[in-house]
Each structure stands twice: as structure tokens, then as C-alpha cells.
Amino acid sequence: VAKDLALQLPALGERGARVSDKGTTQYFALHGKTGHLVVAERIDREQLCRLVEKCVLRCEVIVEGEM
């Protein structure tokens, strides 16, 4: 994420970078030392998308300030 946004790693923390999921469980997070988007919680496809062939989890990366 840091590389995609052309930010240095310290800038992620300084600008309040975070991942936001719509549900109550936060499945994704930003790794503080690498800037990578990582899986933060076990994802159970059978529980989330029981009868849906195409299962999609959406999240937003929020960075404060102008880009």
C-alpha cells in the first residue's frame, strides 16, 4: 500500500493510514513495518458467502491529508 500510494513507511503512521471494512470484523490491516495489506482475521468463505459463487470482500484504505 505504501508503494502504491508513493509514501514512505513513516508517512503511513503520520497520516493516519488505516483499513476500513464495512462489517464488524476487520479482515484486513496495514502491516506497520512493511506497509503491506495483510489478512488480520481468519476468512471463512463458507460462512461469509454461503450460496454465492463469487465471494467479494471490500475494504477501503483511508489516508488523511491531501495526496
C-alpha positions in Angstrom: 0.0 0.0 0.0 2.8 2.4 0.9 4.4 1.8 -2.5 1.1 2.1 -4.4 0.5 5.5 -2.7 4.1 6.6 -3.2 4.5 7.1 0.5 7.5 6.3 2.8 6.6 3.9 5.6 6.8 6.6 8.4 4.2 8.7 6.4 1.6 5.9 6.7 1.5 6.3 10.5 1.9 10.1 10.4 -1.1 10.4 8.1 -3.3 8.0 10.0 -3.4 5.4 7.3 -5.9 2.6 8.1 -8.1 -0.1 6.6 -11.8 0.1 7.0 -14.2 -2.8 6.4 -17.9 -2.4 6.3 -18.7 -5.2 8.7 -17.9 -5.6 12.4 -15.0 -7.9 11.8 -11.8 -6.3 10.5 -10.4 -8.8 8.0 -7.6 -6.7 6.7 -4.9 -4.4 8.2 -1.8 -2.5 7.2 1.4 -4.0 8.4 3.3 -1.2 10.2 6.8 -2.3 9.3 6.3 -3.1 5.6 3.2 -1.1 4.5 1.7 -4.3 3.1 -2.0 -5.1 3.2 -2.4 -8.2 5.3 -5.1 -10.6 6.4 -5.9 -9.7 10.1 -8.6 -12.2 10.8 -9.4 -15.7 9.5 -11.7 -15.5 6.5 -14.3 -18.3 6.3 -15.8 -18.3 2.8 -18.5 -20.8 3.7 -19.7 -18.5 6.5 -19.5 -15.2 4.6 -20.8 -16.3 1.1 -22.8 -19.4 1.6 -24.8 -19.5 -1.6 -22.8 -17.0 -3.6 -20.5 -18.3 -6.3 -18.4 -15.2 -6.5 -17.3 -14.0 -3.0 -16.0 -10.5 -2.7 -14.8 -8.7 0.5 -14.5 -5.0 0.1 -12.3 -2.6 2.2 -11.1 0.9 2.0 -7.6 2.3 2.7 -8.0 5.7 4.3 -5.2 8.2 4.4 -5.6 11.6 6.0 -4.4 14.7 4.2 -4.0 15.6 0.5 -2.4 13.2 -1.9 
